[in-house]
Amino acid sequence: MLNDINQKLKTILSEENILRNEPLSKHTTFKIGGLADYFVTPTNKEELKLVMQACIESNIPYYIIGKGSNILVGDKGYQGVIIQIYRKFDWIRIDNHLVTAGAGVMLAKLAREVAEHNLAGMQGESGIPGTLGGAVTMNAGAYGYEIKDYIVSATVLNREGEIFTLQKEELQLSYRTSIIQKEDYIVVEAVFELPSGKKEDILAEMAELNRKRVEKQPLEYPSAGSTFKRPEGYFAGKLIMDAGLAGYRVGDIMVSEKHCGFVINVGNGTASEVRQLIDDVKRIVYEKNQILLEPEVRFLGEF
């Protein structure tokens, strides 16, 4: 099967966009993860579609990533094809209040670019260390802003490689979820309609929100961002702190003392250590509060 997919990938992509046995620790913000059989970077929608179809025809698993900011890859890696759209789908088009952007654009870049055009609405996304595709999939947000606030539509691929556009109401965006996540679609691009604002005021708000982020979050350490979803009526970080778990460690993986909602890699942590720590935190918080925390981080590959 691997020989079959190898030949097909070579007919679709240029050689420099196909890597074998690539360490996924190089492509995740946790800096953790074993080898991927194949790591490929298609440059446009058609190549992406053809790679997906080749994987399906060859019966090879595949997974699409952006910056790798919300995933934990197993220590034994990923047996299949990792398709990265970060950088290659990194484009922005602005037409008055309508903003169209590729799924691989970083949220910080998008927020800065629209601010330069006196458009508001992306301030809360500016400090999230991920790409637009993942943000739309998870309805990402912070400081009172969410993707669903101003999105108009998203163009997606399904697992058969069919491309279609979903309007805002069809996206079913709610707290950290969407129809994209439920149906396992892949975001290719998204359109937003943003309100007018004053560039100086927008940039000042972004700077203030990012200052708060640096002050309150352990950005100096590798992590996958906020580790747990917020339980209704509670804050995961406070539940973890109140359970006495600030600084709790499994090997080189630790609950941040700066913000207990973050699990950080303070050395050469492994995926198995992360999973063990997450399981421990879930168990202890449940024992103390009868509240079951749900990981926001996605688990990928062989553990």
C-alpha contacts under 8 A as a table, 3 or more apart, distances in Angstrom:
res1	aa1	res2	aa2	distance
1	M	4	D	5.01
1	M	5	I	6.29
1	M	58	S	6.06
1	M	59	N	7.33
1	M	60	I	7.13
2	L	5	I	5.20
2	L	6	N	5.99
2	L	60	I	7.75
3	N	6	N	4.97
3	N	7	Q	6.39
4	D	7	Q	5.45
4	D	8	K	6.47
4	D	58	S	6.56
5	I	8	K	5.02
5	I	9	L	5.99
5	I	54	A	6.71
5	I	55	C	6.64
5	I	58	S	6.04
5	I	60	I	7.59
6	N	9	L	5.30
6	N	10	K	6.36
7	Q	10	K	5.26
7	Q	11	T	6.68
8	K	11	T	5.29
8	K	12	I	6.64
8	K	54	A	6.40
9	L	12	I	5.16
9	L	13	L	5.91
9	L	18	I	7.58
9	L	51	V	6.66
9	L	54	A	7.42
10	K	13	L	5.53
10	K	14	S	6.67
10	K	15	E	6.75
10	K	18	I	7.87
11	T	14	S	7.95
12	I	47	E	6.41
12	I	50	L	6.97
12	I	51	V	7.05
13	L	17	N	6.22
13	L	18	I	7.09
13	L	42	P	6.66
13	L	47	E	7.17
14	S	17	N	5.57
14	S	18	I	7.16
15	E	18	I	5.50
16	E	19	L	7.35
17	N	40	V	5.42
17	N	41	T	5.15
17	N	42	P	6.93
18	I	38	Y	6.91
18	I	39	F	6.01
18	I	40	V	4.67
18	I	41	T	6.91
19	L	22	E	6.16
19	L	38	Y	5.66
19	L	39	F	5.00
19	L	40	V	6.20
20	R	36	A	7.17
20	R	37	D	5.62
20	R	38	Y	4.73
20	R	39	F	6.36
21	N	35	L	5.16
21	N	36	A	5.13
21	N	37	D	4.78
21	N	38	Y	6.08
21	N	39	F	7.59
22	E	35	L	5.11
22	E	36	A	5.25
22	E	37	D	6.97
22	E	38	Y	6.81
22	E	39	F	6.21
23	P	26	K	5.91
23	P	27	H	7.72
23	P	33	G	6.67
23	P	34	G	5.49
23	P	35	L	4.33
23	P	36	A	6.41
23	P	77	G	7.81
24	L	27	H	5.12
24	L	28	T	6.52
24	L	31	K	7.85
24	L	32	I	6.94
24	L	33	G	4.89
24	L	34	G	5.70
24	L	35	L	5.77
24	L	36	A	6.52
24	L	73	V	7.20
24	L	77	G	7.24
25	S	28	T	5.64
25	S	30	F	7.36
25	S	31	K	4.41
25	S	32	I	4.26
25	S	33	G	4.49
25	S	34	G	6.63
25	S	73	V	7.92
26	K	31	K	6.18
26	K	32	I	7.78
27	H	31	K	7.21
27	H	67	K	6.68
27	H	68	G	5.91
28	T	31	K	5.34
28	T	32	I	6.73
28	T	33	G	7.77
28	T	67	K	6.46
28	T	68	G	4.13
28	T	69	S	5.84
28	T	71	I	7.12
28	T	72	L	7.73
28	T	224	A	7.93
29	T	32	I	7.91
29	T	67	K	7.35
29	T	68	G	5.89
29	T	69	S	4.98
29	T	70	N	7.79
29	T	222	P	5.69
29	T	223	S	5.76
29	T	224	A	5.83
30	F	69	S	7.32
30	F	71	I	7.92
30	F	72	L	7.08
30	F	222	P	4.70
30	F	223	S	4.29
30	F	224	A	5.38
30	F	264	I	7.56
30	F	265	N	6.67
31	K	222	P	6.29
31	K	223	S	7.73
31	K	265	N	7.90
32	I	72	L	7.05
32	I	73	V	6.47
32	I	74	G	7.76
32	I	75	D	7.35
32	I	269	G	7.13
32	I	270	T	6.18
32	I	271	A	6.40
33	G	72	L	7.14
33	G	73	V	4.54
33	G	74	G	5.34
33	G	75	D	5.04
33	G	76	K	7.33
33	G	77	G	5.83
33	G	270	T	7.61
33	G	271	A	6.81
34	G	73	V	6.97
34	G	74	G	6.23
34	G	75	D	4.60
34	G	76	K	4.95
34	G	77	G	3.61
34	G	78	Y	7.05
35	L	76	K	6.88
35	L	77	G	4.44
35	L	78	Y	6.24
36	A	39	F	6.23
36	A	77	G	5.56
36	A	78	Y	4.65
36	A	79	Q	6.11
36	A	80	G	6.60
36	A	81	V	6.76
36	A	82	I	6.66
37	D	78	Y	6.59
37	D	79	Q	5.57
37	D	80	G	5.42
37	D	81	V	6.21
38	Y	80	G	6.31
38	Y	81	V	4.64
38	Y	82	I	6.09
39	F	81	V	5.85
39	F	82	I	4.77
39	F	83	I	6.04
39	F	84	Q	7.31
40	V	81	V	7.21
40	V	82	I	6.25
40	V	83	I	5.02
40	V	84	Q	6.22
41	T	83	I	5.88
41	T	84	Q	5.15
41	T	85	I	6.19
41	T	88	K	7.08
42	P	45	K	7.88
42	P	47	E	5.40
42	P	48	L	5.43
42	P	51	V	7.81
42	P	83	I	7.41
42	P	84	Q	7.45
42	P	85	I	6.89
42	P	88	K	6.99
43	T	47	E	6.51
43	T	48	L	7.43
43	T	85	I	7.74
43	T	88	K	5.11
43	T	89	F	6.84
44	N	47	E	5.48
44	N	48	L	6.25
44	N	88	K	7.28
44	N	89	F	6.91
45	K	48	L	5.05
45	K	49	K	6.12
45	K	188	V	7.14
46	E	49	K	5.10
46	E	50	L	6.18
47	E	50	L	5.07
47	E	51	V	6.07
48	L	51	V	5.23
48	L	52	M	6.27
49	K	52	M	5.24
49	K	53	Q	6.22
49	K	157	L	7.62
49	K	161	G	5.05
49	K	162	E	7.57
50	L	53	Q	5.05
50	L	54	A	6.04
50	L	161	G	7.46
51	V	54	A	5.04
51	V	55	C	6.27
52	M	55	C	5.18
52	M	56	I	6.32
52	M	62	Y	7.44
52	M	159	R	7.38
52	M	160	E	7.52
52	M	161	G	6.26
53	Q	56	I	5.04
53	Q	57	E	6.10
53	Q	160	E	6.58
53	Q	161	G	6.09
54	A	57	E	5.11
54	A	58	S	6.07
55	C	58	S	5.13
55	C	59	N	5.92
55	C	60	I	4.91
55	C	61	P	6.61
55	C	62	Y	6.70
55	C	81	V	7.61
56	I	59	N	4.99
56	I	60	I	6.21
56	I	61	P	7.58
56	I	160	E	7.70
57	E	60	I	7.78
60	I	80	G	5.66
60	I	81	V	7.23
61	P	79	Q	7.19
61	P	80	G	4.86
61	P	81	V	6.34
62	Y	80	G	5.54
62	Y	81	V	4.55
62	Y	82	I	5.64
62	Y	83	I	7.08
63	Y	81	V	6.54
63	Y	82	I	5.06
63	Y	83	I	6.02
64	I	82	I	5.94
64	I	83	I	4.62
64	I	84	Q	5.74
64	I	85	I	7.25
64	I	186	I	7.59
65	I	68	G	5.83
65	I	82	I	7.20
65	I	83	I	6.22
65	I	84	Q	4.91
65	I	85	I	6.42
65	I	86	Y	7.37
66	G	69	S	7.71
66	G	84	Q	5.69
66	G	85	I	5.41
66	G	86	Y	4.52
66	G	103	A	7.93
66	G	104	G	5.99
66	G	130	G	7.16
66	G	131	T	5.83
66	G	133	G	7.23
66	G	134	G	6.98
67	K	86	Y	5.83
67	K	129	P	7.80
67	K	130	G	5.64
67	K	131	T	6.22
68	G	71	I	5.89
68	G	130	G	7.37
69	S	129	P	6.51
69	S	130	G	5.61
69	S	223	S	7.78
69	S	224	A	5.15
69	S	225	G	6.81
70	N	130	G	7.90
70	N	224	A	4.88
70	N	225	G	6.59
70	N	296	E	7.54
70	N	297	V	5.19
70	N	298	R	6.31
71	I	224	A	6.33
71	I	297	V	5.31
71	I	298	R	4.62
71	I	299	F	5.87
71	I	300	L	6.86
72	L	224	A	7.35
72	L	271	A	6.66
72	L	297	V	6.69
72	L	298	R	6.08
72	L	299	F	4.96
72	L	300	L	6.03
73	V	77	G	6.49
73	V	78	Y	7.60
73	V	271	A	6.59
73	V	299	F	6.09
73	V	300	L	4.75
73	V	301	G	5.64
73	V	302	E	7.57
73	V	303	F	7.89
74	G	77	G	5.31
74	G	78	Y	7.43
74	G	271	A	5.29
74	G	272	S	7.22
74	G	299	F	7.42
74	G	300	L	6.20
74	G	301	G	5.11
74	G	302	E	4.85
74	G	303	F	4.32
75	D	270	T	6.52
75	D	271	A	5.59
75	D	272	S	7.10
75	D	302	E	6.66
75	D	303	F	5.58
76	K	301	G	7.21
76	K	302	E	4.99
76	K	303	F	5.73
77	G	301	G	5.48
77	G	302	E	5.54
77	G	303	F	7.62
78	Y	81	V	7.64
78	Y	82	I	7.79
78	Y	300	L	7.28
78	Y	301	G	4.39
78	Y	302	E	6.07
79	Q	301	G	7.01
79	Q	302	E	7.73
85	I	88	K	5.57
85	I	89	F	5.66
85	I	103	A	7.22
85	I	104	G	5.27
86	Y	89	F	6.12
86	Y	90	D	6.69
86	Y	103	A	7.61
86	Y	104	G	4.14
86	Y	105	V	6.68
86	Y	106	M	7.91
86	Y	131	T	7.09
87	R	90	D	4.87
87	R	104	G	5.69
87	R	105	V	6.68
88	K	104	G	6.60
89	F	102	G	5.02
89	F	103	A	5.84
89	F	104	G	4.41
89	F	105	V	6.40
89	F	188	V	7.88
90	D	101	A	7.53
90	D	102	G	5.54
90	D	103	A	6.99
90	D	104	G	4.76
90	D	105	V	4.11
90	D	106	M	7.46
91	W	101	A	5.62
91	W	102	G	5.29
91	W	104	G	7.72
91	W	105	V	6.18
92	I	99	V	7.18
92	I	100	T	5.91
92	I	101	A	4.33
92	I	102	G	6.56
92	I	105	V	7.68
92	I	110	L	7.30
93	R	99	V	5.81
93	R	100	T	5.12
93	R	101	A	6.13
94	I	97	H	7.25
94	I	98	L	5.96
94	I	99	V	4.57
94	I	100	T	6.43
94	I	114	V	7.83
95	D	98	L	5.18
95	D	99	V	6.33
96	N	99	V	7.85
97	H	119	L	7.21
97	H	192	F	7.97
97	H	193	E	5.36
97	H	194	L	5.32
97	H	195	P	6.66
97	H	196	S	7.49
98	L	191	V	6.83
98	L	192	F	5.68
98	L	193	E	4.62
98	L	194	L	6.58
99	V	114	V	7.88
99	V	191	V	5.57
99	V	192	F	5.09
99	V	193	E	6.31
99	V	194	L	7.41
100	T	189	E	7.02
100	T	190	A	5.68
100	T	191	V	4.36
100	T	192	F	6.43
101	A	105	V	6.97
101	A	110	L	7.94
101	A	132	L	7.88
101	A	189	E	5.56
101	A	190	A	5.69
101	A	191	V	6.66
102	G	105	V	5.81
102	G	132	L	7.28
102	G	133	G	7.68
102	G	188	V	6.13
102	G	189	E	4.32
102	G	190	A	6.72
103	A	131	T	6.51
103	A	132	L	4.93
103	A	133	G	4.13
103	A	134	G	7.69
103	A	187	V	6.04
103	A	188	V	5.07
103	A	189	E	4.86
103	A	190	A	7.13
104	G	131	T	5.41
104	G	132	L	6.15
104	G	133	G	6.34
105	V	109	K	6.97
105	V	110	L	6.80
105	V	131	T	5.38
105	V	132	L	5.79
106	M	109	K	5.33
106	M	110	L	6.36
106	M	129	P	7.31
106	M	130	G	5.79
106	M	131	T	4.31
106	M	132	L	6.19
107	L	110	L	5.04
107	L	111	A	6.07
107	L	125	E	5.99
107	L	126	S	5.65
107	L	127	G	7.51
107	L	128	I	6.54
107	L	129	P	7.06
107	L	130	G	6.16
107	L	131	T	5.50
107	L	132	L	5.82
108	A	111	A	5.17
108	A	112	R	6.22
108	A	125	E	6.85
108	A	126	S	4.18
108	A	127	G	6.02
108	A	128	I	7.01
108	A	129	P	7.40
109	K	112	R	5.22
109	K	113	E	6.08
109	K	126	S	7.55
110	L	113	E	5.14
110	L	114	V	6.23
110	L	122	M	7.79
110	L	126	S	7.69
111	A	114	V	5.50
111	A	115	A	6.17
111	A	122	M	5.11
111	A	123	Q	6.25
111	A	125	E	6.91
111	A	126	S	5.35
112	R	115	A	5.10
112	R	116	E	6.28
112	R	126	S	7.44
112	R	203	L	7.56
113	E	116	E	5.19
113	E	117	H	6.78
114	V	117	H	5.07
114	V	118	N	6.52
114	V	119	L	5.20
114	V	120	A	7.06
114	V	122	M	7.84
115	A	118	N	4.93
115	A	119	L	5.10
115	A	120	A	6.22
115	A	197	G	7.92
115	A	198	K	7.94
115	A	199	K	5.39
115	A	202	I	6.17
115	A	203	L	6.63
116	E	119	L	7.39
116	E	199	K	5.93
117	H	199	K	7.09
118	N	196	S	5.93
118	N	197	G	5.08
118	N	198	K	5.24
118	N	199	K	4.67
118	N	202	I	7.79
119	L	194	L	5.91
119	L	195	P	5.76
119	L	196	S	4.73
119	L	197	G	5.19
119	L	198	K	7.40
119	L	199	K	7.31
120	A	123	Q	6.96
120	A	194	L	6.04
120	A	195	P	5.61
120	A	196	S	5.93
120	A	197	G	5.28
120	A	198	K	7.93
120	A	202	I	6.38
121	G	124	G	7.60
121	G	145	Y	7.33
121	G	149	D	7.79
121	G	150	Y	7.14
121	G	194	L	6.11
121	G	195	P	6.88
122	M	125	E	5.31
122	M	126	S	6.43
122	M	145	Y	7.39
123	Q	126	S	5.34
123	Q	145	Y	7.49
123	Q	202	I	6.94
123	Q	203	L	7.96
123	Q	205	E	6.85
123	Q	206	M	5.18
123	Q	209	L	7.81
124	G	127	G	6.91
124	G	128	I	7.95
124	G	141	G	6.30
124	G	142	A	5.09
124	G	143	Y	5.61
124	G	144	G	7.01
124	G	145	Y	5.16
124	G	146	E	7.44
124	G	206	M	7.21
124	G	209	L	7.21
125	E	128	I	5.44
125	E	140	A	7.56
125	E	141	G	5.89
125	E	142	A	6.49
125	E	145	Y	7.18
125	E	146	E	7.57
126	S	206	M	6.64
126	S	210	N	7.66
127	G	209	L	7.65
127	G	210	N	5.80
127	G	213	R	7.42
128	I	141	G	7.94
129	P	225	G	7.95
130	G	134	G	6.88
130	G	135	A	7.06
131	T	134	G	5.67
131	T	135	A	6.29
132	L	135	A	4.88
132	L	136	V	6.09
132	L	190	A	7.99
133	G	136	V	5.38
133	G	137	T	6.25
133	G	186	I	7.61
133	G	187	V	5.17
133	G	188	V	6.89
133	G	189	E	7.16
134	G	137	T	5.00
134	G	138	M	6.12
134	G	140	A	7.87
134	G	187	V	7.80
135	A	138	M	5.26
135	A	139	N	5.49
135	A	140	A	4.68
135	A	141	G	7.82
135	A	147	I	7.00
136	V	139	N	4.88
136	V	140	A	6.58
136	V	147	I	6.24
136	V	148	K	8.00
136	V	178	S	7.93
136	V	187	V	7.54
136	V	190	A	7.98
137	T	140	A	7.81
137	T	176	R	7.98
137	T	177	T	6.56
137	T	178	S	5.99
137	T	179	I	7.93
137	T	180	I	5.53
137	T	181	Q	5.64
137	T	187	V	7.26
138	M	175	Y	7.78
138	M	176	R	4.49
138	M	177	T	4.69
138	M	178	S	6.38
138	M	181	Q	7.06
139	N	146	E	6.29
139	N	147	I	5.21
139	N	148	K	6.36
139	N	173	L	6.12
139	N	174	S	6.68
139	N	175	Y	6.61
139	N	176	R	5.06
139	N	177	T	5.85
139	N	178	S	6.78
140	A	146	E	5.76
140	A	147	I	5.86
140	A	176	R	6.13
141	G	144	G	7.19
141	G	145	Y	5.25
141	G	146	E	4.05
141	G	147	I	6.25
142	A	145	Y	5.39
142	A	146	E	6.64
143	Y	209	L	7.66
145	Y	149	D	7.04
146	E	149	D	5.60
147	I	150	Y	6.52
147	I	151	I	6.29
148	K	151	I	5.42
148	K	168	K	7.67
148	K	173	L	6.15
148	K	174	S	7.77
150	Y	192	F	5.49
150	Y	193	E	5.61
150	Y	194	L	6.09
151	I	154	A	7.95
151	I	168	K	6.37
151	I	190	A	7.40
151	I	191	V	6.02
151	I	192	F	4.28
151	I	193	E	6.41
152	V	167	Q	6.13
152	V	168	K	5.22
152	V	190	A	7.64
152	V	191	V	5.39
152	V	192	F	5.08
152	V	193	E	6.39
153	S	165	T	6.73
153	S	166	L	5.51
153	S	167	Q	4.29
153	S	168	K	5.14
153	S	171	L	7.85
153	S	190	A	5.79
153	S	191	V	5.31
153	S	192	F	7.20
154	A	165	T	5.62
154	A	166	L	5.40
154	A	167	Q	6.65
154	A	168	K	7.70
154	A	171	L	7.89
154	A	187	V	6.74
154	A	188	V	7.50
154	A	189	E	5.84
154	A	190	A	4.17
154	A	191	V	6.24
155	T	163	I	6.97
155	T	164	F	5.62
155	T	165	T	4.15
155	T	166	L	6.26
155	T	187	V	6.05
155	T	188	V	5.55
155	T	189	E	5.31
155	T	190	A	6.10
156	V	163	I	5.66
156	V	164	F	5.64
156	V	165	T	6.11
156	V	166	L	7.51
156	V	185	Y	6.13
156	V	186	I	5.21
156	V	187	V	4.39
156	V	188	V	5.28
156	V	189	E	7.22
157	L	160	E	7.76
157	L	161	G	5.56
157	L	162	E	5.36
157	L	163	I	4.56
157	L	164	F	6.60
157	L	185	Y	5.61
157	L	186	I	5.01
157	L	187	V	6.52
157	L	188	V	7.00
158	N	161	G	5.38
158	N	162	E	5.52
158	N	163	I	6.82
158	N	183	E	7.99
158	N	184	D	7.05
158	N	185	Y	4.72
158	N	186	I	6.39
159	R	162	E	7.44
159	R	184	D	7.27
159	R	185	Y	6.66
166	L	170	E	5.64
166	L	171	L	6.17
167	Q	170	E	5.26
167	Q	171	L	6.43
168	K	171	L	5.28
168	K	172	Q	7.37
168	K	173	L	7.90
169	E	172	Q	5.89
169	E	173	L	7.85
170	E	179	I	7.51
171	L	178	S	5.82
171	L	179	I	5.28
171	L	180	I	6.78
172	Q	177	T	7.97
172	Q	178	S	5.07
172	Q	179	I	5.43
173	L	176	R	7.82
173	L	177	T	6.04
173	L	178	S	4.47
173	L	179	I	7.11
174	S	177	T	5.51
174	S	178	S	6.27
176	R	229	K	7.71
177	T	180	I	7.91
177	T	181	Q	6.27
177	T	182	K	7.70
178	S	181	Q	5.39
178	S	182	K	6.43
179	I	182	K	4.88
179	I	183	E	5.83
180	I	183	E	5.40
180	I	184	D	5.67
180	I	185	Y	4.84
180	I	186	I	6.95
180	I	187	V	7.68
181	Q	184	D	5.04
181	Q	185	Y	6.54
182	K	185	Y	7.95
187	V	190	A	7.58
197	G	201	D	7.46
197	G	202	I	6.78
198	K	201	D	5.35
198	K	202	I	6.15
199	K	202	I	5.18
199	K	203	L	6.10
200	E	203	L	5.31
200	E	204	A	6.06
201	D	204	A	5.05
201	D	205	E	6.20
202	I	205	E	5.20
202	I	206	M	6.25
203	L	206	M	5.01
203	L	207	A	6.11
204	A	207	A	5.10
204	A	208	E	6.24
205	E	208	E	5.06
205	E	209	L	6.15
206	M	209	L	5.15
206	M	210	N	6.07
207	A	210	N	5.15
207	A	211	R	6.06
208	E	211	R	4.98
208	E	212	K	6.34
209	L	212	K	5.13
209	L	213	R	6.26
210	N	213	R	4.83
210	N	214	V	6.22
211	R	214	V	5.24
211	R	215	E	6.16
212	K	215	E	4.99
212	K	216	K	6.00
213	R	216	K	5.28
213	R	217	Q	5.47
214	V	217	Q	5.55
214	V	218	P	7.16
214	V	219	L	6.39
216	K	258	K	6.35
216	K	259	H	6.42
217	Q	258	K	6.19
217	Q	259	H	5.65
217	Q	262	F	7.74
218	P	221	Y	6.02
218	P	256	S	6.83
218	P	258	K	6.13
218	P	259	H	6.83
218	P	262	F	7.47
218	P	264	I	7.78
219	L	222	P	7.32
221	Y	264	I	6.01
221	Y	265	N	6.19
221	Y	266	V	6.39
222	P	264	I	5.81
222	P	265	N	5.32
222	P	266	V	7.46
223	S	262	F	7.15
223	S	263	V	6.20
223	S	264	I	4.75
223	S	265	N	6.13
224	A	227	T	6.62
224	A	262	F	7.88
224	A	263	V	7.56
224	A	264	I	7.82
224	A	297	V	6.73
225	G	262	F	6.23
225	G	263	V	7.80
226	S	229	K	7.60
226	S	261	G	5.67
226	S	262	F	5.19
226	S	263	V	7.68
226	S	296	E	7.02
226	S	297	V	7.81
227	T	261	G	6.03
227	T	262	F	5.51
227	T	263	V	6.25
227	T	295	P	5.81
227	T	296	E	5.36
227	T	297	V	5.67
228	F	236	A	6.40
228	F	261	G	6.68
228	F	293	L	6.42
228	F	294	E	5.59
228	F	295	P	4.20
228	F	296	E	4.65
228	F	297	V	7.07
229	K	236	A	6.92
229	K	293	L	7.02
229	K	294	E	5.70
229	K	295	P	5.93
229	K	296	E	5.09
230	R	234	Y	6.53
230	R	235	F	5.40
230	R	236	A	5.35
230	R	293	L	7.86
231	P	234	Y	5.34
231	P	235	F	6.42
231	P	236	A	6.58
231	P	291	I	7.84
231	P	293	L	6.79
231	P	294	E	7.90
234	Y	238	K	7.87
234	Y	239	L	7.53
235	F	238	K	5.48
235	F	239	L	6.38
236	A	239	L	5.17
236	A	240	I	6.22
236	A	260	C	7.90
236	A	261	G	5.95
236	A	293	L	7.19
237	G	240	I	5.17
237	G	241	M	6.11
237	G	259	H	6.56
237	G	260	C	4.56
237	G	261	G	3.93
237	G	262	F	7.63
238	K	241	M	4.96
238	K	242	D	5.90
238	K	260	C	6.98
238	K	261	G	7.67
239	L	242	D	5.17
239	L	243	A	6.17
239	L	285	V	6.73
240	I	243	A	5.10
240	I	244	G	6.79
240	I	245	L	5.73
240	I	246	A	7.14
240	I	260	C	6.05
240	I	261	G	7.22
240	I	281	V	7.12
240	I	285	V	6.39
241	M	244	G	5.30
241	M	245	L	5.51
241	M	246	A	5.43
241	M	260	C	5.83
242	D	245	L	7.43
243	A	284	I	7.08
243	A	285	V	6.06
243	A	288	K	6.87
245	L	248	Y	5.07
245	L	255	V	6.87
245	L	260	C	7.65
245	L	281	V	7.47
246	A	255	V	5.62
246	A	256	S	6.15
246	A	257	E	4.85
246	A	260	C	5.86
247	G	254	M	5.85
247	G	255	V	5.01
247	G	256	S	5.69
247	G	257	E	5.17
248	Y	254	M	5.54
248	Y	255	V	5.30
249	R	252	D	6.86
249	R	253	I	5.63
249	R	254	M	4.31
249	R	255	V	6.54
249	R	277	L	7.10
250	V	253	I	5.34
250	V	254	M	6.44
250	V	273	E	5.71
250	V	274	V	7.47
250	V	276	Q	7.17
250	V	277	L	5.90
251	G	254	M	7.83
251	G	269	G	6.62
251	G	273	E	6.43
252	D	265	N	6.01
252	D	266	V	5.40
252	D	267	G	5.25
252	D	268	N	5.95
252	D	269	G	4.53
252	D	270	T	7.67
252	D	273	E	7.64
253	I	263	V	6.90
253	I	264	I	5.76
253	I	265	N	4.83
253	I	266	V	6.10
253	I	267	G	7.62
253	I	269	G	5.41
253	I	270	T	7.64
253	I	273	E	6.31
253	I	274	V	6.06
253	I	277	L	7.40
254	M	263	V	5.65
254	M	264	I	5.39
254	M	265	N	6.58
254	M	266	V	6.96
254	M	277	L	7.67
255	V	259	H	7.96
255	V	260	C	5.70
255	V	261	G	7.52
255	V	262	F	6.14
255	V	263	V	4.65
255	V	264	I	6.33
256	S	259	H	5.34
256	S	260	C	5.09
256	S	261	G	7.37
256	S	262	F	5.62
256	S	263	V	5.88
256	S	264	I	6.22
257	E	260	C	5.92
259	H	262	F	5.91
260	C	263	V	7.35
263	V	274	V	7.80
265	N	268	N	6.93
265	N	269	G	5.56
266	V	269	G	7.04
269	G	273	E	6.59
269	G	274	V	7.52
270	T	273	E	5.23
270	T	274	V	6.49
271	A	274	V	5.02
271	A	275	R	6.24
271	A	303	F	7.06
272	S	275	R	5.12
272	S	276	Q	6.10
272	S	303	F	6.52
273	E	276	Q	5.05
273	E	277	L	6.11
274	V	277	L	5.14
274	V	278	I	6.11
275	R	278	I	5.08
275	R	279	D	6.10
276	Q	279	D	5.13
276	Q	280	D	6.13
277	L	280	D	4.99
277	L	281	V	6.12
278	I	281	V	5.15
278	I	282	K	6.15
278	I	295	P	7.84
279	D	282	K	5.17
279	D	283	R	6.13
280	D	283	R	5.17
280	D	284	I	6.11
281	V	284	I	5.29
281	V	285	V	5.97
282	K	285	V	5.40
282	K	286	Y	6.05
282	K	292	L	6.30
282	K	293	L	5.62
282	K	294	E	7.88
283	R	286	Y	5.19
283	R	287	E	6.14
283	R	292	L	7.90
284	I	287	E	5.06
284	I	288	K	6.30
285	V	288	K	5.23
285	V	289	N	5.89
285	V	290	Q	7.19
285	V	291	I	6.69
285	V	292	L	7.23
285	V	293	L	7.65
286	Y	289	N	5.20
286	Y	290	Q	4.33
286	Y	291	I	4.89
286	Y	292	L	5.40
286	Y	293	L	7.66
287	E	290	Q	5.85
295	P	298	R	7.54
